[in-house]
């Protein structure tokens, strides 16, 4: 699904509820549920178009202010000092990667979960931007790096990385989310981004090896295939999780570095996020 450079990122095509207001300006729903265009005078159409453009511009200004507040109030205050990382989050419009019912929370620190566009069931809990930012700061990819994002959702993390690196592959196990990532991210990437569907624990060997692999969730085991797809001295970032004696689960964002056949890990900060099903210790078959 390679396509052109992200300039600009295209608006997403989420399910019909996300487009209802825009359609309502020029159409009405008939009794059978179909849409028919209202006959309107040219002047009225022009006024409606101007009104919609004004609403869009105002909304974008609100999101822009919220994005700057997120960068200053969440990311910078979480020990993220790398100028490239800060700039990438300041430039990337998270609202484009969320359905309409979640867009009001685009720049909050709320835990958000994406539903599959196909089935409507929850499939991907998103990492908070401040955790993602500090993880990427730890990875510190080179400007020409080739990066794999595992459990990439609708493509937000990949879009952030595109502001920092040369090329990105975003992998999802849910085909509906992959389609959204392709629609929002890949179309504007000038061939620098790919959105693919497959088992998360298998990575994406067709585009390997990678300078870095970023796993957006907690893992208990099952990283061997991903380690095999790293370049020598490549880095994999994931939230390594375990259960403590008191039964509470703890997570630590860990950077794994490959040296020959050996892999070593270094903890950079604590973060508790849901365990990805395909990386559970007893993960056999994942449906």
Kinemage of the C-alpha trace (Angstrom):
@kinemage 1
@onewidth
@group {chain A} dominant
@subgroup {mainchain}
@vectorlist {calphas} color= white
{ca unk a 1} P 0.000 0.000 0.000
{ca unk a 2} L 2.831 2.395 -0.634
{ca unk a 3} L 1.697 5.766 -1.897
{ca unk a 4} L 2.665 9.430 -2.064
{ca unk a 5} L 4.232 11.797 0.506
{ca unk a 6} L 2.098 13.041 3.382
{ca unk a 7} L 1.620 16.629 2.228
{ca unk a 8} L -0.936 17.111 3.534
{ca unk a 9} L -2.283 14.008 5.304
{ca unk a 10} L -5.688 13.248 3.878
{ca unk a 11} L -8.852 13.356 6.037
{ca unk a 12} L -9.959 9.886 7.158
{ca unk a 13} L -12.913 7.932 5.814
{ca unk a 14} L -14.493 6.624 9.028
{ca unk a 15} L -17.975 5.047 9.140
{ca unk a 16} L -20.968 7.148 7.949
{ca unk a 17} L -21.662 8.768 11.356
{ca unk a 18} L -18.434 10.692 11.017
{ca unk a 19} L -19.602 12.291 7.775
{ca unk a 20} L -23.265 13.008 8.517
{ca unk a 21} L -22.995 16.751 9.175
{ca unk a 22} L -21.056 17.448 5.980
{ca unk a 23} L -23.525 15.495 3.848
{ca unk a 24} L -26.480 17.254 5.486
{ca unk a 25} L -25.449 20.624 4.038
{ca unk a 26} L -26.219 19.484 0.502
{ca unk a 27} L -28.513 16.471 0.777
{ca unk a 28} L -31.547 15.103 2.601
{ca unk a 29} L -32.336 11.519 3.524
{ca unk a 30} L -35.374 10.059 1.763
{ca unk a 31} L -37.786 7.731 3.534
{ca unk a 32} L -35.931 4.691 2.208
{ca unk a 33} L -32.657 5.982 3.653
{ca unk a 34} L -31.134 7.079 0.362
{ca unk a 35} L -29.725 10.563 -0.111
{ca unk a 36} L -30.992 12.964 -2.724
{ca unk a 37} L -29.576 16.399 -3.497
{ca unk a 38} L -31.807 19.333 -2.700
{ca unk a 39} L -32.347 21.793 -5.550
{ca unk a 40} L -30.744 24.977 -4.238
{ca unk a 41} L -29.962 28.319 -5.775
{ca unk a 42} L -26.345 28.958 -6.705
{ca unk a 43} L -26.122 31.738 -4.135
{ca unk a 44} L -27.349 29.425 -1.393
{ca unk a 45} L -24.794 26.799 -2.375
{ca unk a 46} L -22.033 29.388 -2.233
{ca unk a 47} L -23.188 30.587 1.192
{ca unk a 48} L -23.333 27.023 2.466
{ca unk a 49} L -19.870 26.290 1.130
{ca unk a 50} L -18.448 29.433 2.733
{ca unk a 51} L -20.125 28.545 6.022
{ca unk a 52} L -18.670 25.035 5.974
{ca unk a 53} L -15.201 26.361 5.155
{ca unk a 54} L -15.455 28.782 8.054
{ca unk a 55} L -16.503 26.013 10.437
{ca unk a 56} L -13.625 23.805 9.281
{ca unk a 57} L -11.098 26.621 9.719
{ca unk a 58} L -12.394 27.398 13.212
{ca unk a 59} L -12.262 23.730 14.200
{ca unk a 60} L -8.700 23.402 12.918
{ca unk a 61} L -7.686 26.447 14.972
{ca unk a 62} L -9.148 24.856 18.107
{ca unk a 63} L -7.317 21.586 17.464
{ca unk a 64} L -4.099 23.478 16.749
{ca unk a 65} L -4.317 25.247 20.110
{ca unk a 66} L -5.097 21.961 21.862
{ca unk a 67} L -2.164 20.279 20.134
{ca unk a 68} L 0.236 22.979 21.324
{ca unk a 69} L -1.178 22.651 24.854
{ca unk a 70} L -0.591 18.883 24.719
{ca unk a 71} L 2.999 19.352 23.601
{ca unk a 72} L 3.717 21.949 26.284
{ca unk a 73} L 1.680 20.447 29.119
{ca unk a 74} L 2.048 16.686 28.609
{ca unk a 75} L 5.062 15.926 26.437
{ca unk a 76} L 7.609 18.537 27.506
{ca unk a 77} L 6.762 17.987 31.174
{ca unk a 78} L 7.357 14.221 30.794
{ca unk a 79} L 11.096 14.686 30.255
{ca unk a 80} L 10.824 14.841 26.472
{ca unk a 81} L 13.503 17.305 25.395
{ca unk a 82} L 14.504 16.047 21.935
{ca unk a 83} L 13.677 18.862 19.504
{ca unk a 84} L 12.875 16.428 16.664
{ca unk a 85} L 10.336 14.566 18.795
{ca unk a 86} L 8.699 17.750 20.062
{ca unk a 87} L 8.480 19.149 16.529
{ca unk a 88} L 6.972 15.919 15.164
{ca unk a 89} L 4.167 15.939 17.733
{ca unk a 90} L 3.585 19.644 17.181
{ca unk a 91} L 3.111 19.061 13.443
{ca unk a 92} L 1.038 15.861 13.465
{ca unk a 93} L -2.754 16.231 13.620
{ca unk a 94} L -3.945 13.421 15.871
{ca unk a 95} L -7.631 14.228 15.259
{ca unk a 96} L -7.296 12.949 11.692
{ca unk a 97} L -6.579 9.468 13.051
{ca unk a 98} L -9.599 9.270 15.363
{ca unk a 99} L -13.314 8.730 14.662
{ca unk a 100} L -15.633 11.664 15.259
{ca unk a 101} L -16.822 10.450 18.663
{ca unk a 102} L -13.226 10.522 19.979
{ca unk a 103} L -11.909 13.672 18.328
{ca unk a 104} L -12.805 15.898 21.268
{ca unk a 105} L -10.237 13.879 23.244
{ca unk a 106} L -7.514 14.036 20.581
{ca unk a 107} L -5.081 15.989 22.737
{ca unk a 108} L -6.167 14.936 26.217
{ca unk a 109} L -4.314 12.347 28.263
{ca unk a 110} L -7.371 10.056 28.211
{ca unk a 111} L -6.976 6.381 27.343
{ca unk a 112} L -8.648 5.942 23.939
{ca unk a 113} L -9.696 2.712 22.243
{ca unk a 114} L -10.333 2.330 18.517
{ca unk a 115} L -13.124 0.104 17.249
{ca unk a 116} L -12.816 -1.946 14.098
{ca unk a 117} L -14.603 -0.150 11.244
{ca unk a 118} L -15.737 -3.564 10.027
{ca unk a 119} L -17.117 -5.166 13.198
{ca unk a 120} L -17.513 -2.256 15.591
{ca unk a 121} L -15.733 -4.145 18.362
{ca unk a 122} L -12.893 -2.550 20.348
{ca unk a 123} L -9.582 -3.689 18.884
{ca unk a 124} L -6.799 -1.249 19.761
{ca unk a 125} L -6.107 0.796 22.887
{ca unk a 126} L -3.897 3.731 21.966
{ca unk a 127} L -0.724 4.664 23.785
{ca unk a 128} L -0.910 8.108 25.379
{ca unk a 129} L 1.021 10.717 23.372
{ca unk a 130} L 3.397 11.496 26.254
{ca unk a 131} L 4.385 7.820 26.539
{ca unk a 132} L 4.795 7.521 22.774
{ca unk a 133} L 6.907 10.685 22.685
{ca unk a 134} L 9.284 9.524 25.387
{ca unk a 135} L 9.536 6.092 23.791
{ca unk a 136} L 10.507 7.649 20.439
{ca unk a 137} L 13.007 9.883 22.193
{ca unk a 138} L 14.619 6.746 23.605
{ca unk a 139} L 14.695 5.048 20.205
{ca unk a 140} L 16.336 8.163 18.701
{ca unk a 141} L 16.058 6.983 15.072
{ca unk a 142} L 18.338 8.483 12.435
{ca unk a 143} L 16.749 10.831 9.864
{ca unk a 144} L 17.077 8.156 7.163
{ca unk a 145} L 15.890 5.267 9.374
{ca unk a 146} L 13.471 2.579 8.184
{ca unk a 147} L 10.989 1.855 10.997
{ca unk a 148} L 8.275 -0.750 11.658
{ca unk a 149} L 5.343 0.213 13.906
{ca unk a 150} L 3.549 -2.811 15.401
{ca unk a 151} L -0.114 -2.425 16.462
{ca unk a 152} L -0.168 0.921 14.682
{ca unk a 153} L -3.924 1.563 14.850
{ca unk a 154} L -5.068 4.091 12.249
{ca unk a 155} L -1.534 5.388 11.705
{ca unk a 156} L -0.938 8.268 14.148
{ca unk a 157} L 2.383 6.967 15.495
{ca unk a 158} L 3.580 6.298 11.951
{ca unk a 159} L 2.637 9.855 10.973
{ca unk a 160} L 4.666 11.229 13.885
{ca unk a 161} L 7.620 9.084 12.837
{ca unk a 162} L 7.364 10.291 9.234
{ca unk a 163} L 8.334 13.732 10.536
{ca unk a 164} L 11.518 12.182 11.958
{ca unk a 165} L 12.685 9.324 9.708
{ca unk a 166} L 12.978 8.194 6.106
{ca unk a 167} L 10.300 5.501 5.831
{ca unk a 168} L 7.713 3.738 7.988
{ca unk a 169} L 5.707 0.509 7.805
{ca unk a 170} L 2.665 0.383 10.111
{ca unk a 171} L 1.380 -3.123 10.897
{ca unk a 172} L -2.100 -3.982 12.170
{ca unk a 173} L -3.900 -7.272 12.720
{ca unk a 174} L -7.253 -5.596 11.988
{ca unk a 175} L -7.817 -5.011 8.280
{ca unk a 176} L -10.275 -2.183 8.921
{ca unk a 177} L -7.696 -0.163 10.829
{ca unk a 178} L -5.118 -0.869 8.131
{ca unk a 179} L -7.521 0.536 5.546
{ca unk a 180} L -7.919 3.701 7.611
{ca unk a 181} L -4.161 4.078 7.962
{ca unk a 182} L -3.829 3.687 4.207
{ca unk a 183} L -6.531 6.281 3.591
{ca unk a 184} L -5.244 8.888 6.047
{ca unk a 185} L -1.494 8.313 6.091
{ca unk a 186} L -0.246 6.456 3.054
{ca unk a 187} L -1.972 8.525 0.368
{ca unk a 188} L 0.070 11.563 1.286
{ca unk a 189} L 3.402 9.919 2.063
{ca unk a 190} L 5.189 9.996 -1.335
{ca unk a 191} L 6.008 6.304 -1.038
{ca unk a 192} L 7.574 6.690 2.402
{ca unk a 193} L 4.766 4.913 4.291
{ca unk a 194} L 3.113 1.508 4.000
{ca unk a 195} L 0.090 0.143 5.885
{ca unk a 196} L -0.094 -3.656 6.079
{ca unk a 197} L -2.230 -6.323 7.764
{ca unk a 198} L -0.902 -9.447 9.450
{ca unk a 199} L -0.208 -11.215 12.751
{ca unk a 200} L 1.567 -8.728 14.992
{ca unk a 201} L 4.075 -11.187 16.432
{ca unk a 202} L 5.288 -12.091 12.928
{ca unk a 203} L 6.265 -8.535 12.052
{ca unk a 204} L 6.544 -7.721 8.342
{ca unk a 205} L 9.452 -9.595 6.802
{ca unk a 206} L 8.758 -8.310 3.281
{ca unk a 207} L 10.141 -4.872 4.183
{ca unk a 208} L 12.801 -6.002 6.680
{ca unk a 209} L 15.402 -5.346 7.939
{ca unk a 210} L 14.478 -2.344 10.066
{ca unk a 211} L 16.617 0.190 11.878
{ca unk a 212} L 13.977 0.334 14.596
{ca unk a 213} L 10.770 -1.454 15.572
{ca unk a 214} L 8.235 0.256 17.840
{ca unk a 215} L 5.615 -1.947 19.523
{ca unk a 216} L 2.645 0.131 20.685
{ca unk a 217} L 1.530 -1.955 23.628
{ca unk a 218} L 2.658 -4.256 26.400
{ca unk a 219} L 4.350 -7.588 25.733
{ca unk a 220} L 4.999 -10.653 27.868
{ca unk a 221} L 6.816 -12.747 25.270
{ca unk a 222} L 6.919 -13.517 21.545
{ca unk a 223} L 9.404 -10.928 20.283
{ca unk a 224} L 11.780 -13.355 18.544
{ca unk a 225} L 10.429 -12.785 15.019
{ca unk a 226} L 10.688 -9.026 15.495
{ca unk a 227} L 14.258 -9.250 16.787
{ca unk a 228} L 15.129 -11.264 13.667
{ca unk a 229} L 13.880 -8.402 11.473
{ca unk a 230} L 16.152 -5.795 13.080
{ca unk a 231} L 19.332 -4.620 11.421
{ca unk a 232} L 22.589 -5.126 13.336
{ca unk a 233} L 22.621 -2.575 16.170
{ca unk a 234} L 18.925 -1.967 15.528
{ca unk a 235} L 16.554 -1.025 18.353
{ca unk a 236} L 13.176 -2.423 19.389
{ca unk a 237} L 10.984 -0.500 21.837
{ca unk a 238} L 8.123 -2.124 23.742
{ca unk a 239} L 6.422 -2.075 27.133
{ca unk a 240} L 7.737 -5.173 28.911
{ca unk a 241} L 5.127 -6.241 31.440
{ca unk a 242} L 5.061 -8.639 34.382
{ca unk a 243} L 2.848 -9.526 37.340
{ca unk a 244} L 4.167 -8.650 40.777
{ca unk a 245} L 3.794 -10.760 43.932
{ca unk a 246} L 0.721 -8.776 44.974
{ca unk a 247} L -0.971 -9.591 41.673
{ca unk a 248} L -0.630 -6.109 40.231
{ca unk a 249} L 0.673 -5.769 36.708
{ca unk a 250} L 3.555 -3.401 36.034
{ca unk a 251} L 5.025 -2.240 32.755
{ca unk a 252} L 8.367 -0.760 31.811
{ca unk a 253} L 9.172 0.796 28.459
{ca unk a 254} L 12.276 -1.082 27.406
{ca unk a 255} L 14.758 -0.518 24.590
{ca unk a 256} L 16.213 -3.728 23.166
{ca unk a 257} L 19.398 -3.452 21.121
{ca unk a 258} L 20.587 -6.150 18.736
{ca unk a 259} L 24.296 -7.020 18.620
{ca unk a 260} L 24.961 -10.032 16.408
{ca unk a 261} L 22.688 -12.793 17.673
{ca unk a 262} L 22.447 -11.231 21.130
{ca unk a 263} L 19.795 -8.810 22.363
{ca unk a 264} L 20.128 -6.656 25.460
{ca unk a 265} L 17.449 -4.541 27.131
{ca unk a 266} L 17.445 -1.236 28.987
{ca unk a 267} L 14.463 0.195 30.893
{ca unk a 268} L 13.811 3.891 30.265
{ca unk a 269} L 10.564 4.574 32.169
{ca unk a 270} L 7.489 2.956 33.719
{ca unk a 271} L 4.171 2.782 31.852
{ca unk a 272} L 1.163 0.530 32.268
{ca unk a 273} L -0.708 -0.251 29.046
{ca unk a 274} L -2.837 -3.235 27.944
{ca unk a 275} L -1.021 -6.397 26.866
{ca unk a 276} L -1.284 -7.069 23.137
{ca unk a 277} L -3.060 -10.410 22.685
{ca unk a 278} L -0.423 -11.825 20.349
{ca unk a 279} L 2.345 -11.116 22.835
{ca unk a 280} L 0.803 -12.792 25.871
{ca unk a 281} L 2.877 -15.525 27.460
{ca unk a 282} L 0.198 -18.105 26.696
{ca unk a 283} L -0.807 -16.643 23.336
{ca unk a 284} L -1.411 -19.734 21.136
{ca unk a 285} L -4.095 -19.017 18.647
{ca unk a 286} L -5.333 -15.439 18.372
{ca unk a 287} L -8.636 -14.852 16.665
